[in-house]
Amino acid sequence: MFEPRRINPNDRLNVRQRIVVFAMNVSLLAELTICMYIGQQDSDTLSQFFLITFPPMAVATVIISRLLIRRLSGSDCK
């Protein structure tokens, strides 16, 4: 019924791209943690502070990571 999708070996991420994905995940978790920690210092403005700081940082992190992944797609480093 549900079979795993076959991925062409040429379409897989190389080592450098995987490092970028790992770094992006760690960065997003760190950004989330820092925003929540700093925001909880003043609980009245937690939501406002979080919504002003986290989404722009997260979007910037994802965009930069995607650009790096695309740029590194040409170099074969397996």
C-alpha positions as CSV (number, residue, x, y, z in Angstrom):
1,M,0.0,0.0,0.0
2,F,2.6,2.5,1.1
3,E,5.9,1.9,-0.5
4,P,8.9,4.2,0.0
5,R,9.7,6.5,-2.8
6,R,12.8,5.5,-4.7
7,I,15.4,8.4,-4.8
8,N,17.9,8.6,-7.6
9,P,21.4,8.5,-6.1
10,N,22.2,11.6,-8.2
11,D,19.4,13.5,-6.4
12,R,20.7,12.9,-2.9
13,L,22.5,15.5,-0.8
14,N,26.2,15.4,-0.7
15,V,28.2,15.6,2.5
16,R,28.6,19.4,2.5
17,Q,24.9,19.8,1.9
18,R,24.1,17.5,4.8
19,I,26.4,19.6,7.0
20,V,24.5,22.7,6.0
21,V,21.1,21.1,6.8
22,F,22.4,20.0,10.2
23,A,23.8,23.4,10.9
24,M,20.4,25.0,9.9
25,N,18.5,22.7,12.2
26,V,20.8,23.5,15.1
27,S,20.6,27.2,14.3
28,L,16.8,27.2,14.3
29,L,16.7,25.4,17.6
30,A,19.2,27.8,19.1
31,E,17.2,30.8,17.8
32,L,14.0,29.4,19.2
33,T,15.6,28.8,22.6
34,I,17.2,32.2,22.8
35,C,14.0,34.0,21.8
36,M,12.0,32.1,24.3
37,Y,14.6,32.6,27.1
38,I,15.0,36.4,26.5
39,G,11.2,36.8,25.9
40,Q,10.3,35.1,29.2
41,Q,12.2,37.8,31.2
42,D,9.1,40.0,30.7
43,S,6.1,37.7,30.5
44,D,3.8,40.6,29.5
45,T,5.5,41.1,26.2
46,L,6.6,37.5,25.5
47,S,4.3,37.0,22.5
48,Q,5.1,40.3,21.0
49,F,8.9,39.9,21.5
50,F,8.8,36.4,20.1
51,L,6.8,37.3,17.0
52,I,9.1,40.3,16.3
53,T,12.4,38.4,16.7
54,F,12.0,34.7,15.8
55,P,10.2,34.7,12.4
56,P,12.7,37.1,10.7
57,M,15.7,35.2,12.1
58,A,14.1,31.8,11.1
59,V,13.3,33.1,7.6
60,A,16.9,34.4,7.1
61,T,18.4,31.2,8.4
62,V,16.2,29.1,6.0
63,I,16.9,31.3,3.0
64,I,20.7,31.4,3.6
65,S,20.7,27.6,4.1
66,R,18.8,27.0,0.9
67,L,21.2,29.2,-1.1
68,L,24.1,27.3,0.4
69,I,22.6,24.0,-0.4
70,R,22.0,25.0,-4.0
71,R,25.5,26.5,-4.3
72,L,27.0,23.3,-3.0
73,S,25.0,21.0,-5.3
74,G,27.6,21.3,-8.1
75,S,30.5,20.2,-6.0
76,D,30.7,16.4,-5.6
77,C,32.1,15.7,-2.2
78,K,31.0,12.2,-1.3
